[in-house]
Amino acid sequence: MQSEPETVCNVAISFDRCKITSVTCSCGNKDIFYCAHVVALSLYRIRKPDQVKLHLPISETLFQMNRDQLQKFVQYLITVHHTEVLPTAQKLADEILSQNSEINQVHGAPDPTAGASIDDENCWHLDEEQVQEQVKIFLSQGGYHGSGKQLNLLFAKVLITCGLEDESNSRNLRVGKSSRLDNHNVFFWPVIVSYLHSVSAQFFLKSGALWMCIVLNPHCKLEQKASWLKQLKKWNSVDVCPWEDGNHGNELPNLTNALPQGANANQENMGQCKSLEYQHLPAHKFLEEGESYLTLAVEVALIGLGQQRIMPDGLYAQEKVCRNEEQLISKLQEIELDDTLVKIFRKQAVFLLEAGPYSGLGEVIHRESVPMHTFAKYLFTSLLPHDAELAYKTALRAMRLLVLESTAPSGDMSRPHHIASVVPNRYPRWFTLSHIESQQCELASTMLTAAKGDVRRLETVLESIQKNIHSSSHIFKLAQDAFKIATLMDSLPDITLLKVSLELGLQVFL
C-alpha cells in the first residue's frame, strides 16, 4: 500500500530543571497532551543525549567575542534571516544609539537560552486553552467519544505531578474545573439537566479527590492555599455546581447492581490489581525508630477507614463513601503483612474499639453512622492468624446496623466522650442500604467459616447474627453457608455448625 508522504515538522522544546516548560510544533495539532512530534524529540533527547549538542548560554558566547567577531556575528545573522529580522535589527540599533531610549535604561540584555532564575516558576508545559476545550467537548457530548479518555489521562497527569511537587497540578485542575463551571449554556437545556448532572458526577468526584491531594501538600505556600480556598468557594457558589450531598431529579437509579457485591467482587477487584512489592523505606530524620513511610501509610489508612462519620444524604455522596472505602482496602490488600505491620494493625484495632466518638468501632455510635462491615472484614482476616481474640472482638463489634434498629443500644452515658444514639422518627434515605446489608452478611459468613470447630465462638457469632441481621434473605443465605461449611467432604460434619444452620433456617420461618 502506498504510504502517506513524509512531512517534516519543526519542533522546539524548552526545559528547565528537568521539566518541559514550553513546546512548539509546526504540525498545528492541538490537544491536552503533546503531539507525536514533540514526544519523538523528547524521547530522542532522553535516549541519545550525546547526539544533542549542548551550548553555553548565548550571552556567555558573546562575552567571549571581540569587537570584530561581534560585528561579523550580527551581520551574518541579519544576512541569513534578513527578511525576518532586518526591521527588528534596525529598530534595536536606533534605540541603542539613542541615549534616552528605554532599552538603555536597563542594565544588560535578556538571554532566552540562559534558563530561568532559581526563584522563577518551573512548571510542566500546559496548553490551558486546549484543556478547557476538551472539558467542554466532554460535557456537551454527554461523556461519549474520546473526550472521556483524555480527561482520565489529565487526572492521571495531575496525580503524578502532585508527587513531583509541581505547581502545574493545580493549574490543570483549575483549568479543567473552570471549563466545567463556566460552561453555563450547557445547563440551560431543561430536557437534559438531570442527565448531564449524572454524567458529570464522576468528573467532580475525581477532581475533588485530586484537589484534596493538592491542598494537603505540605510543601505548598500559605498564599497558594489562600488563593485556592478563594477559588473553591467561588466555584461552590455557582448554580451548576452539584451539591456534595444533594440529589438531582426524582428518578434515582438502583445502586445495588452498580456496586461490587461480596467476596467474588473483591477477588460477615484484586485480580485486576498489579502485583506490587512494597518495602519499608526509613526516614530517620522525621520518624521514630522502627517506623517507615510504609508503616505510616498503613496506619493513616486504618485511622481513616475506622473514623466514625455520618452517612451523607445524597445519592452520589453515599455511593462515593462505599467506593472510596473499597478502593482503599483494595490497596491495603496488595501489601504483605510482616511483624511490624501486624503491630500497627493490633494497635489500631485496640484503639478503635476504645476510642469513643471518633471511632466507628466505638462502644456507642450515632444511629446513622457509616457501618464498618467491609473494613471489619479486612481487619478480621488480617488479624486472625496473629490475634484471634482481637479479630473476633473487632468483627463482632462491627456487625451492628443501627439504622435498622427500633431502639438504641444502652451504653455508659456517664462517659462524656460518647455520642448518644438518637432514634428519629423518620426513616433515613440510605440508597446503598442493600449493598451495606450484603457486606454485613459477608462479614458474618467470614466469621462462621473461621469459627468452625470452636463451639464458643460459633455460639457468639450466631447470637450476633440473630441480633443484628434483619434481612430474611441474608439470614437464609447464612444458614446455607453454615450447612456447606459444616459438611465439607474432607472432614466429619461439624455438629455445632449444623445446629447454627438449623437455628438460622428456623428464624427465617418465624
MIGUDREN-358829 format. One line per 3 residues: number of its first residue (from 1); for each residue x, y, z of C-alpha. Coordinates in nm, 3 decimals, decimal comma. Each point is the difference from the previous one (the first is absolute). Layout:
BEGIN
NUM) X/Y/Z; ...
***
This chain:
BEGIN
1) 0,000/0,000/0,000; 0,117/0,346/-0,078; 0,109/0,175/0,317
4) -0,077/0,359/0,084; 0,257/0,255/-0,113; 0,261/0,079/0,259
7) -0,044/0,336/0,171; 0,270/0,193/0,177; -0,099/0,189/0,315
10) 0,197/0,267/0,176; -0,007/-0,072/0,374; 0,140/0,208/0,284
13) 0,003/-0,106/0,365; 0,107/0,210/0,296; 0,079/-0,170/0,328
16) 0,100/0,122/0,342; 0,112/-0,215/0,293; -0,105/-0,326/-0,171
19) -0,345/0,131/-0,093; -0,129/0,084/-0,347; -0,120/0,357/0,041
22) -0,108/0,084/-0,356; -0,041/-0,168/-0,337; -0,067/0,111/-0,356
25) -0,060/-0,214/-0,307; -0,081/0,096/-0,356; -0,248/-0,289/-0,038
28) -0,276/0,212/0,151; -0,160/-0,289/0,195; -0,175/0,117/0,316
31) -0,082/-0,228/0,292; 0,028/-0,026/0,378; 0,331/-0,183/-0,041
34) 0,307/0,035/-0,221; -0,019/-0,092/-0,367; 0,192/-0,303/-0,130
37) 0,282/0,217/-0,133; 0,068/0,161/0,339; -0,005/-0,343/0,164
40) 0,241/-0,135/-0,263; 0,247/0,282/0,052; -0,024/-0,040/0,380
43) 0,073/-0,372/-0,024; 0,290/0,066/-0,238; 0,150/0,246/0,248
46) -0,044/-0,250/0,287; 0,132/-0,305/-0,183; 0,283/0,167/-0,193
49) 0,117/0,292/0,212; 0,343/-0,005/-0,167; -0,158/0,069/-0,339
52) -0,149/0,329/0,119; 0,276/0,255/0,035; -0,024/0,225/0,303
55) 0,111/0,361/-0,027; 0,084/0,263/0,256; -0,258/0,278/0,032
58) 0,035/0,235/-0,294; 0,090/0,287/0,237; 0,309/-0,194/0,113
61) 0,100/-0,070/-0,362; -0,035/0,366/-0,096; 0,204/0,103/0,305
64) 0,295/-0,202/-0,136; -0,002/0,181/-0,339; 0,201/0,312/-0,084
67) -0,148/0,296/-0,184; 0,072/-0,132/-0,351; -0,149/-0,338/0,082
70) -0,313/0,161/0,143; -0,047/0,213/-0,310; 0,049/-0,300/-0,228
73) -0,243/-0,205/0,208; -0,277/0,261/-0,020; 0,047/0,071/-0,371
76) -0,003/-0,370/-0,092; -0,312/-0,054/0,212; -0,177/0,285/-0,178
79) 0,117/-0,122/-0,339; -0,133/-0,353/0,051; -0,336/0,122/0,131
82) -0,012/0,348/-0,145; -0,367/-0,013/-0,105; -0,109/-0,101/0,353
85) 0,237/0,187/0,230; 0,120/0,305/-0,192; -0,284/0,234/0,113
88) 0,046/-0,113/0,361; 0,380/0,036/-0,024; -0,026/0,357/-0,135
91) -0,251/0,095/0,271; 0,221/-0,139/0,277; 0,308/0,170/-0,145
94) -0,178/0,340/0,001; -0,109/-0,050/0,362; 0,347/-0,104/0,116
97) 0,156/0,307/-0,163; -0,256/0,225/0,169; 0,112/0,108/0,346
100) -0,354/0,053/0,131; -0,155/-0,318/-0,133; -0,172/-0,246/0,238
103) 0,235/-0,282/-0,098; 0,300/0,199/0,129; -0,163/0,044/0,341
106) 0,029/-0,375/0,068; 0,332/-0,156/0,092; 0,098/-0,298/-0,215
109) -0,225/-0,180/-0,247; -0,236/-0,300/0,004; 0,130/-0,347/-0,085
112) -0,266/-0,263/-0,086; 0,266/-0,274/0,000; 0,117/0,061/0,357
115) -0,298/-0,166/0,171; -0,215/0,128/0,280; 0,111/0,137/0,333
118) 0,002/-0,237/0,298; -0,298/0,187/0,144; -0,202/-0,001/-0,322
121) -0,288/-0,239/-0,057; 0,098/-0,322/-0,174; -0,314/-0,191/-0,091
124) -0,075/-0,264/-0,259; -0,134/0,144/-0,321; -0,380/0,023/-0,010
127) -0,214/0,126/-0,287; -0,279/0,142/0,212; -0,224/0,085/-0,294
130) 0,003/-0,360/-0,119; -0,081/-0,136/0,345; -0,302/0,229/0,020
133) -0,112/-0,101/-0,348; 0,027/-0,373/0,074; -0,203/0,033/0,321
136) -0,274/0,191/-0,180; -0,012/-0,261/-0,278; -0,022/-0,280/0,257
139) -0,293/0,161/0,179; -0,188/0,115/-0,309; 0,019/-0,352/-0,149
142) -0,123/-0,167/0,316; 0,331/-0,166/0,077; 0,021/-0,203/-0,321
145) 0,255/-0,023/-0,281; 0,368/0,044/0,087; -0,023/0,295/0,237
148) -0,053/-0,213/0,310; 0,330/-0,180/-0,062; 0,179/0,331/-0,036
151) -0,140/0,122/0,334; 0,101/-0,321/0,177; 0,352/0,048/-0,134
154) -0,008/0,357/0,128; -0,099/-0,118/0,348; 0,284/-0,254/-0,009
157) 0,243/0,276/-0,095; -0,117/0,214/0,292; 0,054/-0,290/0,242
160) 0,355/-0,054/-0,126; 0,092/0,368/0,022; -0,135/0,008/0,358
163) 0,277/-0,242/0,092; 0,257/0,214/-0,181; -0,095/0,315/0,194
166) -0,084/0,168/-0,330; -0,228/0,303/0,006; -0,147/-0,091/-0,338
169) -0,224/-0,255/0,172; -0,222/0,273/0,142; 0,006/0,180/-0,336
172) -0,126/-0,316/-0,170; -0,289/-0,040/0,240; -0,079/0,370/0,012
175) -0,027/0,020/-0,378; -0,203/-0,320/-0,027; -0,245/0,090/0,272
178) -0,040/0,359/-0,121; -0,100/-0,135/-0,340; -0,258/-0,218/0,168
181) -0,151/0,279/0,212; 0,026/0,280/-0,254; -0,183/-0,198/-0,266
184) -0,340/0,133/0,110; -0,167/-0,037/-0,340; 0,009/-0,378/0,026
187) -0,215/0,006/0,311; -0,270/0,223/-0,146; -0,143/-0,298/-0,191
190) -0,291/-0,103/0,226; -0,045/-0,343/-0,157; 0,348/-0,130/0,088
193) 0,089/0,188/0,319; -0,036/-0,305/0,226; 0,178/-0,221/-0,253
196) 0,301/0,227/-0,026; 0,028/0,023/0,376; 0,016/-0,379/0,008
199) 0,258/-0,017/-0,280; 0,229/0,257/0,158; -0,030/-0,138/0,355
202) 0,308/-0,221/-0,044; 0,190/0,301/-0,139; -0,067/0,190/0,322
205) 0,080/-0,298/0,223; 0,338/-0,053/-0,167; 0,093/0,367/-0,007
208) -0,111/0,040/0,362; 0,224/-0,286/0,112; 0,295/0,150/-0,186
211) -0,063/0,343/0,150; 0,038/-0,163/0,342; 0,347/-0,122/-0,102
214) 0,094/0,351/-0,109; -0,124/0,201/0,299; 0,148/-0,254/0,245
217) 0,345/0,024/-0,161; 0,231/0,098/0,287; 0,235/0,181/-0,240
220) -0,252/0,255/-0,128; 0,015/0,359/0,121; -0,263/0,170/0,217
223) -0,084/0,253/-0,270; -0,063/-0,286/-0,244; -0,239/-0,165/0,244
226) -0,182/0,329/0,053; -0,034/0,047/-0,377; -0,133/-0,354/-0,049
229) -0,248/0,041/0,285; -0,135/0,316/-0,160; -0,032/-0,175/-0,338
232) -0,171/-0,307/0,147; -0,251/0,217/0,184; -0,073/0,185/-0,324
235) -0,067/-0,326/-0,185; -0,217/-0,125/0,285; -0,227/0,304/-0,037
238) -0,067/-0,067/-0,371; -0,350/-0,133/-0,063; 0,110/-0,284/-0,228
241) 0,240/-0,144/0,258; -0,169/-0,320/0,129; -0,051/-0,030/0,375
244) 0,233/-0,225/0,192; -0,297/-0,161/0,176; -0,275/0,094/-0,245
247) -0,221/-0,189/-0,239; -0,097/0,113/-0,349; -0,333/-0,121/-0,128
250) -0,257/-0,231/0,156; 0,098/-0,313/-0,190; 0,283/-0,161/0,196
253) 0,177/-0,305/-0,147; 0,047/-0,319/0,197; 0,361/-0,003/0,117
256) -0,003/-0,361/0,114; 0,092/-0,134/-0,343; 0,255/0,274/-0,059
259) 0,206/-0,075/0,313; 0,223/-0,307/0,038; -0,172/-0,275/0,197
262) 0,165/-0,228/0,252; 0,315/-0,206/-0,009; -0,017/-0,073/-0,373
265) 0,021/0,370/-0,077; 0,300/0,042/0,231; 0,172/-0,288/-0,176
268) -0,832/0,007/1,352; 0,863/0,484/-1,552; 0,323/-0,147/0,127
271) 0,047/-0,199/-0,320; 0,025/0,327/-0,192; 0,266/0,145/0,233
274) 0,361/-0,014/-0,106; 0,229/-0,206/0,218; 0,210/0,256/0,180
277) 0,275/-0,044/0,257; -0,016/0,254/0,280; 0,310/0,058/0,209
280) 0,081/0,185/0,321; 0,185/0,320/-0,087; 0,142/0,160/0,316
283) 0,016/0,374/0,049; 0,206/0,042/0,318; -0,022/0,376/-0,009
286) -0,374/0,011/0,056; -0,115/-0,339/0,132; 0,041/-0,191/0,322
289) 0,213/-0,312/0,020; -0,153/-0,293/-0,186; -0,241/0,219/-0,198
292) 0,002/0,034/-0,377; -0,206/0,171/-0,265; -0,184/-0,330/-0,049
295) -0,098/-0,036/0,366; -0,119/0,359/0,008; -0,202/-0,045/-0,319
298) -0,169/-0,314/0,134; -0,073/0,162/0,336; -0,153/0,309/-0,161
301) -0,215/-0,222/-0,224; -0,128/-0,198/0,300; -0,076/0,319/0,192
304) -0,194/0,143/-0,294; -0,198/-0,318/-0,061; -0,092/-0,033/0,367
307) -0,117/0,356/0,064; -0,364/0,043/0,092; -0,184/0,205/-0,261
310) -0,366/0,063/-0,063; -0,144/-0,138/-0,323; -0,056/0,298/-0,235
313) -0,346/0,072/-0,140; 0,069/-0,001/-0,372; 0,008/-0,281/-0,250
316) 0,344/0,083/-0,143; 0,155/0,062/0,341; -0,124/-0,336/0,135
319) 0,134/-0,182/-0,304; 0,332/0,178/0,044; 0,021/-0,118/0,364
322) -0,029/-0,364/-0,109; 0,236/0,026/-0,296; 0,271/0,194/0,181
325) 0,002/-0,251/0,286; 0,027/-0,299/-0,234; 0,272/0,164/-0,210
328) 0,213/0,077/0,305; -0,043/-0,353/0,140; 0,091/-0,139/-0,342
331) 0,326/0,194/0,016; 0,073/-0,127/0,351; -0,057/-0,358/-0,114
334) 0,294/0,035/-0,238; 0,235/0,033/0,298; 0,145/-0,313/0,158
337) -0,023/0,030/0,378; 0,321/-0,051/0,195; 0,055/0,013/0,376
340) 0,036/0,379/-0,002; -0,327/0,054/-0,186; -0,184/-0,255/0,216
343) 0,094/0,212/0,303; -0,157/0,300/-0,174; -0,319/-0,199/-0,063
346) -0,021/-0,111/0,362; 0,063/0,350/0,130; -0,266/0,155/-0,223
349) -0,259/-0,272/0,066; 0,032/0,048/0,377; -0,007/0,377/-0,040
352) -0,313/-0,006/-0,218; -0,183/-0,224/0,247; 0,073/0,241/0,287
355) 0,014/0,338/-0,176; -0,351/0,130/0,070; -0,181/0,225/-0,249
358) 0,295/0,032/-0,237; -0,021/-0,368/-0,086; -0,258/-0,185/-0,207
361) 0,081/-0,305/0,214; -0,056/0,181/0,330; -0,239/-0,133/0,264
364) -0,273/0,255/-0,080; -0,046/0,154/-0,344; -0,254/0,219/-0,173
367) -0,297/-0,182/-0,150; 0,088/0,116/-0,353; 0,374/-0,060/0,029
370) 0,153/-0,162/-0,309; 0,023/-0,377/0,072; 0,340/-0,161/0,043
373) -0,082/-0,343/-0,155; 0,240/0,015/-0,296; 0,284/0,145/0,205
376) -0,056/-0,247/0,286; 0,008/-0,295/-0,240; 0,342/0,114/-0,119
379) 0,121/0,049/0,359; -0,138/-0,340/0,099; 0,178/-0,194/-0,276
382) 0,323/0,194/0,060; 0,006/-0,047/0,380; -0,138/-0,355/0,019
385) 0,336/-0,183/-0,049; 0,169/0,224/0,258; -0,261/0,094/0,262
388) -0,325/-0,193/-0,037; -0,160/0,147/0,315; 0,050/0,357/-0,122
391) -0,114/-0,094/-0,352; -0,334/-0,139/0,126; -0,051/0,289/0,242
394) 0,044/0,249/-0,285; -0,226/-0,185/-0,244; -0,277/-0,060/0,255
397) 0,000/0,370/0,095; -0,034/0,093/-0,368; -0,299/-0,228/-0,065
400) -0,253/0,258/0,120; -0,220/0,194/-0,241; -0,170/0,252/0,222
403) -0,187/0,174/-0,279; -0,235/-0,300/-0,008; -0,037/-0,026/0,377
406) -0,323/0,112/0,166; 0,172/0,086/0,330; 0,340/0,136/0,084
409) 0,251/-0,225/0,180; 0,081/0,086/0,357; 0,347/0,129/0,079
412) 0,193/0,161/0,278; -0,135/0,352/-0,043; 0,198/0,122/0,302
415) 0,303/0,017/-0,228; -0,022/0,343/-0,167; 0,189/-0,102/-0,315
418) -0,280/-0,231/-0,113; -0,250/0,114/-0,264; -0,358/-0,078/0,097
421) -0,181/-0,213/-0,256; -0,305/0,191/-0,113; -0,296/-0,181/-0,156
424) -0,194/0,251/-0,211; -0,346/-0,074/-0,127; 0,097/0,031/-0,366
427) 0,144/-0,288/-0,201; 0,334/0,110/-0,147; 0,051/0,000/-0,375
430) 0,287/-0,246/-0,029; 0,018/-0,075/-0,370; 0,286/-0,246/0,056
433) -0,180/-0,194/0,275; -0,034/-0,319/-0,204; 0,373/0,002/-0,069
436) 0,076/0,067/0,367; -0,216/-0,293/0,113; 0,185/-0,224/-0,246
439) 0,332/0,106/0,155; -0,141/-0,072/0,347; -0,095/-0,349/-0,119
442) 0,351/-0,054/-0,144; 0,158/0,096/0,333; -0,221/-0,249/0,184
445) 0,075/-0,277/-0,250; 0,374/0,063/0,036; -0,023/-0,038/0,377
448) -0,206/-0,320/-0,030; 0,261/-0,152/-0,229; 0,288/0,092/0,231
451) -0,182/-0,123/0,314; -0,058/-0,355/-0,123; 0,082/-0,242/0,278
454) -0,012/0,266/0,273; -0,329/-0,040/0,188; 0,033/0,318/0,207
457) 0,074/0,226/-0,293; -0,268/-0,156/-0,221; -0,261/0,070/0,267
460) 0,123/0,358/0,033; -0,014/0,057/-0,377; -0,350/-0,154/-0,012
463) -0,122/0,240/0,270; 0,145/0,294/-0,192; -0,172/-0,110/-0,323
466) -0,336/-0,042/0,174; 0,032/0,341/0,163; 0,134/0,212/-0,285
469) -0,111/-0,144/-0,336; -0,359/0,090/-0,093; -0,023/-0,125/-0,359
472) -0,161/-0,343/-0,024; 0,173/-0,067/-0,332; 0,343/0,063/0,154
475) -0,082/-0,216/0,305; -0,102/-0,281/-0,237; 0,325/0,044/-0,193
478) 0,199/-0,029/0,324; -0,193/-0,317/0,087; 0,104/-0,144/-0,335
481) 0,363/0,112/0,052; 0,009/-0,159/0,346; -0,133/-0,328/-0,139
484) 0,257/-0,007/-0,282; 0,287/0,077/0,239; -0,119/-0,267/0,244
487) -0,021/-0,276/-0,262; 0,324/0,041/-0,191; 0,113/-0,325/-0,162
490) 0,344/-0,011/0,162; -0,121/-0,021/0,360; -0,281/-0,123/0,224
493) -0,308/0,224/0,025; 0,033/0,278/0,258; -0,298/-0,054/0,233
496) 0,010/0,353/0,142; 0,000/0,157/-0,346; -0,292/-0,224/-0,100
499) -0,189/0,129/0,304; 0,084/0,357/-0,105; -0,133/-0,074/-0,347
502) -0,318/-0,147/0,146; -0,064/0,292/0,235; 0,056/0,256/-0,275
505) -0,229/-0,193/-0,233; -0,271/-0,013/0,264; 0,038/0,375/0,062
508) -0,093/0,070/-0,362; -0,336/-0,175/0,049; -0,082/0,161/0,336
***
